[in-house]
Amino acid sequence: MNQSTAFITLSRKGSSSNRLRRFVIELDGQAIGRIGAGESKQFRLPAGHHRIAIRMDFYKSPPLEVDLQPNRNLALTCGDRSPESLKEVFSLKGLEKSLNSLVKPGQYLYLETDGLQDPAESSPQLPESDPHPTTPGRRSGQPACSIFVSYRREDSREITGRICDRLNAEFGRDTIFRDVDSIPAGVDFREHITNTLGHCSALLAIIGNRWLEATNSRGQRRLELEDDPLRMELETALKQSIPVIPVLVKNGHMPEANELPECLQPLAYRNAITIPAEPYFHYGVDRLIEELEKSSACGGESETAGNPHFCIRCGNPLAPGHRFCIHCGQPVKGPATAR
């Protein structure tokens, strides 16, 4: 029995604040994508009752309860209650909005209907032979741990914590492995690291300004020591051909091959992502999340063929293996979810 489908079209209004930030879109408590200022996204999902919300950092809109009718399209509008122009920023109204964002964080983001459910004329119902539509999600069938975060505590403890907070909110806490949180007491860390990496789809190498030259109490460079946990993490990932993504923080730089032990020299040829300091920290993490979404670590290109794929522009099914929608000609950006 095929399940009826419906559509939601979500538009975000622009404002003078948060133009570089994207809101996370939640459907029934699960993140399904992000939306930038001035963008519109369309999703195909099962008809029936749903809870929709948007969030950014600790701000989250009150959930909107909707009942989607089969083959209908519900238009939604979202945004933030920040000043809408530079002129308003310096007005009493703008000051009031800025203060309310601090004292009333639950009202800062809003999500509302933008009209009745109109027929989805450009998005016909799926043919009966198609698989049952499922609630969009990017990590269906993924292992409990998909992203391994490798870092030195004395080099980047605080900023790694902030990055992991964002990744936990985006992908779920069970998807992120970080030694301080994830190694059980009394367990041999060498064995645990090896076993965990065997189930991971990507490793993030957090590199700060003290990463390369970090030494132990005897003055030995830690990367030269075979029993150094960080070296073991990277060496194991490289040997197992797990994607390793260098993440540069705190003015860290990519090491040259001749600065690394032979077993780690392939790291020098990996493309790195830079996470700058404030006020651009979240912009850098957004880019990291985008790269993870493109990879198999977070249900990107390796998404199984059993899950339906839909165009985020017109909502029609995507032909397997095609990089462009055969209905509207737009490039394919991801499976069943808009980004």
C-alpha positions in Angstrom: 0.0 0.0 0.0 1.5 3.3 -1.1 1.5 6.2 1.4 0.1 9.5 0.2 2.6 12.4 0.0 2.3 16.1 0.5 4.7 19.1 0.2 5.9 22.0 2.3 7.5 25.1 0.8 9.4 27.1 3.4 10.6 30.6 2.7 12.9 32.6 5.0 12.7 36.4 5.2 15.9 38.4 5.2 17.0 40.7 8.0 20.0 42.9 8.9 21.2 40.2 11.3 22.2 36.6 10.8 22.5 37.0 7.0 25.5 34.6 7.0 23.8 32.1 9.3 21.4 29.4 8.2 18.5 28.1 10.3 18.2 24.3 10.9 14.8 23.0 9.8 13.3 20.3 12.1 10.6 17.9 11.1 9.1 15.8 14.0 12.1 16.5 16.1 14.7 15.5 13.4 16.9 18.0 11.5 16.1 17.7 7.7 18.1 20.6 6.3 19.0 24.3 6.6 17.8 27.5 5.0 19.6 30.8 4.4 18.3 34.4 4.4 16.1 35.0 1.4 16.0 31.3 0.4 13.0 29.0 -0.3 13.1 25.2 0.1 10.6 22.5 -0.8 10.2 19.1 0.8 8.1 16.1 -0.1 7.0 14.1 2.9 4.2 11.8 4.0 0.7 13.3 4.4 -0.7 13.6 7.9 0.2 15.3 11.1 3.7 16.8 11.6 5.6 19.2 13.9 7.8 21.7 12.2 10.3 24.1 13.8 13.5 26.0 13.0 16.5 26.6 15.3 19.8 28.4 15.4 22.2 27.8 18.3 20.1 27.9 21.5 17.2 29.7 19.8 14.3 27.6 18.6 10.9 28.6 17.3 7.8 27.2 18.9 6.8 24.1 17.0 4.1 24.5 14.4 1.6 21.7 14.3 0.3 21.0 10.7 -2.0 18.5 9.1 -0.8 18.0 5.5 -3.4 16.8 3.0 -2.4 14.4 0.3 -0.9 16.0 -2.9 -1.2 19.5 -1.4 1.5 22.1 -0.8 1.6 24.1 2.4 3.5 27.4 2.2 5.4 28.5 5.4 7.4 31.5 6.3 10.2 31.7 8.9 12.6 34.4 10.1 14.0 36.1 13.2 12.7 39.1 15.1 15.9 41.1 14.8 15.9 44.6 13.3 15.0 44.5 9.6 17.3 47.4 8.5 20.3 49.3 9.6 18.1 52.3 10.3 15.9 50.2 12.6 19.0 49.0 14.5 19.5 52.5 16.0 15.8 53.1 16.8 13.9 52.4 20.0 12.0 49.6 18.2 15.3 48.0 17.1 16.7 48.3 20.6 13.6 46.6 22.0 14.0 43.7 19.5 17.6 43.2 20.5 16.7 43.1 24.2 13.9 40.7 23.6 16.2 38.3 21.8 18.1 38.0 25.1 15.2 37.9 27.6 12.7 36.0 25.4 14.9 33.5 23.4 11.9 31.3 22.8 10.2 34.0 20.7 13.2 35.1 18.7 12.6 32.8 15.8 9.2 32.4 14.3 7.5 30.0 11.9 4.1 30.6 10.5 1.8 29.5 7.7 1.8 31.7 4.6 -1.5 30.6 3.1 -3.8 27.7 2.6 -2.7 24.3 1.3 -2.8 24.8 -2.5 -2.7 21.9 -5.0 0.9 20.9 -5.8 0.4 21.3 -9.5 4.1 21.1 -10.4 4.7 18.2 -8.0 2.5 15.2 -9.0 1.9 12.4 -6.7 4.4 9.5 -6.8 3.4 6.6 -9.1 2.3 3.5 -7.2 5.4 1.6 -8.2 7.6 4.0 -6.3 8.9 3.1 -2.8 7.0 4.3 0.2 8.0 7.9 0.9 9.7 8.3 4.2 10.3 11.2 6.5 13.4 13.0 5.3 16.5 12.2 7.2 20.2 12.1 6.4 21.4 9.4 8.7 19.0 6.5 8.3 20.9 3.2 8.6 24.2 4.9 9.7 26.2 3.4 12.5 25.9 4.8 16.0 29.3 6.5 15.6 30.1 8.1 12.2 32.4 11.1 12.9 35.6 10.7 14.9 37.0 13.9 16.4 40.8 13.8 16.9 42.4 16.7 18.9 44.9 17.5 21.6 43.4 18.8 24.8 46.2 21.2 25.5 46.0 22.5 21.9 42.3 23.0 21.2 40.1 21.7 24.1 37.7 24.7 24.3 37.2 25.3 20.6 36.8 21.5 19.9 34.1 21.5 22.6 32.2 24.3 20.7 32.6 22.5 17.4 31.3 19.3 18.9 28.3 21.1 20.4 27.3 22.2 16.9 27.9 18.7 15.4 25.9 17.1 18.2 23.0 19.5 17.5 23.2 18.9 13.8 23.9 15.1 13.5 23.0 13.8 17.0 25.2 13.0 20.0 25.5 9.3 19.1 27.1 10.2 15.8 30.1 12.0 17.2 33.0 10.3 19.0 35.2 12.4 21.2 37.6 10.7 23.6 36.7 12.8 26.7 33.0 11.8 26.3 33.1 8.4 24.6 35.8 6.1 26.1 34.3 4.0 29.0 36.2 3.9 32.2 38.6 1.0 32.5 38.8 0.3 28.8 42.2 0.1 26.9 42.1 3.3 24.8 44.2 1.7 22.1 41.7 -1.1 21.5 38.7 1.2 21.9 40.1 3.7 19.3 40.8 1.0 16.8 37.3 -0.6 17.2 35.6 2.8 17.1 37.4 3.9 13.9 36.3 0.7 12.3 32.7 2.0 12.4 33.4 5.6 11.5 32.9 7.2 8.1 35.2 10.3 8.7 37.8 11.6 11.0 38.2 15.3 11.9 41.7 16.2 12.7 41.5 19.4 14.8 44.8 21.3 14.3 45.6 24.3 16.5 48.8 26.4 16.8 50.4 23.9 19.3 49.3 20.7 17.5 52.6 20.0 15.6 55.1 20.8 18.3 53.3 19.4 21.4 55.7 17.6 23.7 55.5 15.3 26.7 57.0 15.9 30.2 60.4 14.7 28.9 60.4 17.2 26.1 59.8 14.6 23.3 57.6 15.6 20.4 54.5 13.5 20.9 53.9 12.9 17.2 57.1 10.9 17.1 56.0 8.5 19.9 54.3 5.3 18.6 52.0 5.1 21.6 50.8 8.7 21.3 46.9 8.4 21.2 46.5 11.2 18.6 49.1 9.6 16.3 47.4 6.2 16.7 44.0 7.8 15.7 45.4 9.4 12.6 47.6 6.4 11.6 44.7 4.0 12.0 42.3 6.2 10.0 44.8 6.6 7.2 45.6 2.9 7.0 41.9 2.1 6.9 41.3 4.7 4.1 38.8 6.6 6.3 38.4 10.1 5.0 40.5 12.5 7.1 39.5 16.1 7.2 42.0 18.6 8.7 40.2 21.4 10.6 42.4 24.4 11.3 41.6 26.4 14.4 43.4 29.0 16.6 45.7 30.1 13.7 46.8 26.5 13.2 48.4 25.6 9.8 48.6 22.5 7.7 51.9 20.7 8.4 54.3 19.9 5.5 54.9 16.2 4.8 58.6 16.5 6.1 57.3 17.8 9.4 55.3 14.6 10.1 56.3 11.0 10.9 56.3 8.8 7.7 53.1 7.1 8.8 51.2 10.4 9.0 52.7 12.1 5.9 49.5 11.5 3.7 47.7 13.9 6.1 49.8 16.8 4.5 47.9 16.3 1.2 44.4 16.5 2.6 42.3 19.6 1.9 41.7 21.5 5.1 38.8 23.6 6.4 39.6 26.7 8.5 37.4 27.6 11.4 38.1 31.3 12.1 37.7 33.1 15.4 34.6 35.2 16.3 32.6 36.7 14.7 33.0 34.1 11.9 33.3 31.0 14.0 29.8 29.7 13.1 30.3 30.5 9.5 33.3 28.2 9.5 31.4 25.4 11.3 28.6 25.8 8.7 31.1 25.1 6.0 32.4 22.0 7.9 28.9 20.7 8.2 28.3 21.2 4.5 31.4 19.2 3.7 30.3 16.4 6.1 26.9 16.3 4.5 28.5 15.8 1.1 30.5 12.9 2.3 29.3 9.4 3.2 29.8 10.2 6.9 26.5 11.9 7.1 24.3 10.2 4.6 25.5 12.1 1.5 26.4 10.5 -1.8 26.4 7.0 -0.2 22.7 7.1 0.7 21.2 3.8 -0.2 19.1 3.4 -3.3 16.2 2.1 -1.2 15.5 5.6 0.1 13.5 7.9 -2.3 15.4 10.9 -3.6 13.4 14.0 -4.6 14.3 17.3 -6.2 14.3 20.2 -3.8 13.1 22.6 -6.4 10.1 20.8 -8.0 9.6 17.9 -5.7 9.7 15.2 -8.4 11.6 11.9 -8.0 15.2 12.0 -9.1 16.5 9.5 -11.6 19.2 7.3 -9.9 22.7 8.4 -10.8 21.6 11.7 -12.5 23.3 14.9 -11.3 20.4 17.1 -12.7 16.7 16.8 -12.2 15.1 15.5 -15.5 11.9 17.5 -14.7 13.2 21.0 -14.0 16.9 20.8 -14.9 18.2 22.0 -11.5 21.4 20.4 -10.1 21.0 17.6 -7.6 22.0 18.8 -4.1 21.2 15.9 -1.9 18.8 13.1 -1.1 15.2 13.9 -0.1 16.2 17.0 1.9 17.0 20.5 0.9 20.2 22.1 1.9 
